[in-house]
């Protein structure tokens, strides 16, 4: 059995911190609460992270690595399915909101506004993760257009940025209002931006 206790402790701290941040935000997550919840001594925390801010940066990098990997898997498809899988990703997010009343496990929505002015390093980690997601989205859009699954005007990177910004804003508004309407309206607009050809 190949277990690395040091790696497991670090991973456990990050997973625990992510759940606490989703519930309380980054500033609301006290270090003592993190250590108590994770059942890890303070010395072990500082063995892995030099500060709470460094922990936040690593947590965001880990989150976006997993999120973008899932996003890339969602969009990866043989010809004839990419466009629909892209639209399904937005639809699935809307279904998630209907099921739980919020977008579960979305650290980007939870922390974007909070940490941008709090930590330059955390802002950069958020920006880097979002940029990578937009690159994946732009690549998928180009493939879907080349295979005549979707039609849109302009450059794919610009549209990817619009789609990302639109959905992030709608997600924040849905969180604020506790209603799905912003996401429903955003999805309806996305469908007008991505014209699906008639078979």
C-alpha positions as CSV (number, residue, x, y, z in Angstrom):
1,X,0.0,0.0,0.0
2,X,1.7,3.2,-1.2
3,X,0.6,5.9,1.1
4,X,2.5,9.1,1.8
5,X,1.4,10.5,5.1
6,X,3.0,13.9,4.4
7,X,1.2,14.2,1.1
8,X,-2.1,13.0,2.7
9,X,-1.9,15.6,5.5
10,X,-1.3,18.4,3.0
11,X,-4.1,17.2,0.8
12,X,-6.4,16.9,3.8
13,X,-5.6,20.5,4.9
14,X,-6.4,21.8,1.4
15,X,-9.7,19.8,1.1
16,X,-10.8,20.9,4.6
17,X,-9.9,24.5,3.9
18,X,-11.8,24.5,0.6
19,X,-14.9,23.3,2.3
20,X,-14.6,26.0,5.1
21,X,-14.0,28.7,2.5
22,X,-17.1,27.6,0.6
23,X,-19.1,28.0,3.8
24,X,-17.5,31.1,5.3
25,X,-15.2,32.7,2.7
26,X,-11.5,33.1,3.0
27,X,-11.4,35.8,5.7
28,X,-14.1,34.0,7.6
29,X,-12.1,30.9,7.8
30,X,-9.9,31.2,10.9
31,X,-6.6,29.3,10.9
32,X,-7.5,27.8,14.3
33,X,-10.8,26.6,12.9
34,X,-9.1,25.0,10.0
35,X,-6.6,23.2,12.2
36,X,-9.3,22.1,14.6
37,X,-11.6,20.8,11.8
38,X,-8.7,19.1,10.0
39,X,-7.3,17.8,13.4
40,X,-3.9,18.9,12.4
41,X,-1.4,20.7,14.7
42,X,-0.3,24.2,13.9
43,X,3.3,23.0,13.4
44,X,2.2,20.7,10.6
45,X,0.4,23.5,8.9
46,X,3.5,25.7,8.8
47,X,5.5,22.7,7.6
48,X,3.5,22.9,4.3
49,X,2.5,26.5,4.1
50,X,4.4,29.6,5.2
51,X,1.2,31.6,5.8
52,X,-2.6,31.6,5.5
53,X,-2.2,33.5,2.2
54,X,0.2,30.9,0.8
55,X,-2.3,28.3,1.8
56,X,-5.0,30.3,-0.1
57,X,-2.9,30.4,-3.2
58,X,-2.2,26.7,-3.2
59,X,-5.8,25.9,-2.5
60,X,-6.9,28.0,-5.5
61,X,-4.3,26.4,-7.7
62,X,-5.4,23.0,-6.6
63,X,-9.1,23.9,-7.1
64,X,-8.6,25.2,-10.7
65,X,-6.4,22.3,-11.6
66,X,-9.2,19.9,-10.7
67,X,-12.0,22.1,-12.1
68,X,-10.3,22.7,-15.4
69,X,-9.5,19.1,-15.8
70,X,-13.2,18.3,-15.3
71,X,-14.1,21.0,-17.7
72,X,-11.7,19.7,-20.3
73,X,-13.1,16.2,-19.9
74,X,-16.6,17.5,-20.2
75,X,-15.8,19.2,-23.5
76,X,-13.6,16.4,-24.9
77,X,-15.7,14.5,-27.5
78,X,-15.5,13.0,-30.9
79,X,-16.7,15.1,-33.9
80,X,-20.5,15.6,-33.8
81,X,-20.8,16.1,-30.0
82,X,-18.6,19.0,-28.9
83,X,-21.1,21.7,-29.4
84,X,-23.8,19.9,-27.5
85,X,-21.4,19.0,-24.7
86,X,-20.5,22.7,-24.3
87,X,-24.2,23.7,-24.0
88,X,-24.8,20.8,-21.6
89,X,-22.1,22.1,-19.3
90,X,-24.1,25.3,-18.8
91,X,-27.4,23.4,-18.5
92,X,-25.9,21.0,-15.9
93,X,-24.8,24.0,-13.8
94,X,-28.3,25.3,-13.9
95,X,-29.7,21.9,-12.9
96,X,-27.2,22.0,-10.0
97,X,-28.6,25.3,-8.8
98,X,-32.2,24.0,-9.0
99,X,-31.2,20.9,-7.0
100,X,-29.2,22.6,-4.2
101,X,-30.2,26.3,-4.3
102,X,-26.6,27.3,-5.1
103,X,-23.6,26.3,-7.2
104,X,-21.9,23.8,-5.0
105,X,-18.1,23.6,-4.8
106,X,-17.6,26.8,-6.9
107,X,-14.7,28.4,-5.2
108,X,-14.3,30.9,-8.0
109,X,-17.8,32.4,-7.4
110,X,-17.2,32.3,-3.6
111,X,-13.8,34.0,-3.6
112,X,-13.4,36.1,-6.7
113,X,-14.7,39.4,-5.3
114,X,-13.5,38.7,-1.8
115,X,-9.7,38.2,-2.3
116,X,-8.9,40.4,-5.4
117,X,-8.0,43.3,-3.2
118,X,-7.0,41.2,-0.2
119,X,-4.0,39.3,-1.7
120,X,-2.2,39.9,-5.0
121,X,-0.9,36.4,-5.1
122,X,-4.4,34.9,-4.6
123,X,-5.8,37.3,-7.3
124,X,-3.1,36.1,-9.6
125,X,-4.0,32.4,-8.9
126,X,-7.7,33.2,-9.6
127,X,-6.8,35.0,-12.8
128,X,-4.5,32.2,-14.0
129,X,-7.1,29.6,-13.4
130,X,-9.8,31.6,-15.1
131,X,-7.5,32.3,-18.1
132,X,-6.8,28.6,-18.5
133,X,-10.5,27.8,-18.4
134,X,-11.1,30.4,-21.1
135,X,-8.4,28.9,-23.2
136,X,-10.1,25.5,-23.0
137,X,-13.4,27.1,-23.9
138,X,-11.9,28.9,-26.9
139,X,-10.3,25.7,-28.2
140,X,-13.6,23.9,-27.9
141,X,-15.5,26.7,-29.6
142,X,-13.1,26.6,-32.5
143,X,-13.4,22.9,-32.8
144,X,-17.2,23.0,-32.7
145,X,-17.2,25.7,-35.4
146,X,-14.7,23.9,-37.6
147,X,-16.9,20.8,-37.4
148,X,-20.0,22.9,-38.1
149,X,-21.7,22.0,-34.8
150,X,-21.9,25.7,-33.7
151,X,-21.8,29.0,-35.5
152,X,-20.7,32.3,-34.0
153,X,-19.1,35.4,-35.4
154,X,-15.8,36.8,-34.3
155,X,-12.8,35.2,-32.7
156,X,-13.2,32.3,-30.3
157,X,-10.9,33.7,-27.5
158,X,-13.0,36.9,-27.4
159,X,-16.3,34.9,-27.2
160,X,-14.8,32.6,-24.6
161,X,-14.1,35.6,-22.4
162,X,-17.7,36.9,-22.9
163,X,-19.2,33.5,-22.0
164,X,-17.0,33.1,-18.9
165,X,-17.8,36.7,-17.7
166,X,-21.5,36.3,-18.4
167,X,-21.7,33.0,-16.5
168,X,-19.6,34.2,-13.6
169,X,-21.7,37.4,-13.3
170,X,-25.0,35.4,-13.5
171,X,-23.7,33.0,-10.9
172,X,-22.9,35.8,-8.5
173,X,-26.3,37.4,-9.1
174,X,-28.0,34.0,-8.5
175,X,-26.1,33.7,-5.3
176,X,-27.2,37.2,-4.2
177,X,-30.8,36.7,-5.2
178,X,-31.0,33.0,-4.3
179,X,-32.9,32.6,-7.5
180,X,-32.1,30.7,-10.7
181,X,-33.4,33.5,-13.0
182,X,-30.0,35.1,-13.7
183,X,-28.6,31.7,-14.8
184,X,-31.7,31.0,-16.9
185,X,-31.4,34.3,-18.6
186,X,-27.6,33.9,-19.1
187,X,-28.2,30.5,-20.7
188,X,-30.8,31.8,-23.0
189,X,-28.4,34.5,-24.1
190,X,-25.6,32.0,-24.6
191,X,-27.8,30.1,-26.9
192,X,-28.3,33.2,-29.0
193,X,-24.5,33.7,-29.2
194,X,-23.9,30.1,-30.1
195,X,-26.2,29.3,-33.0
196,X,-26.6,25.6,-33.4
197,X,-27.0,24.6,-37.0
198,X,-30.2,22.8,-38.0
199,X,-29.4,19.2,-39.1
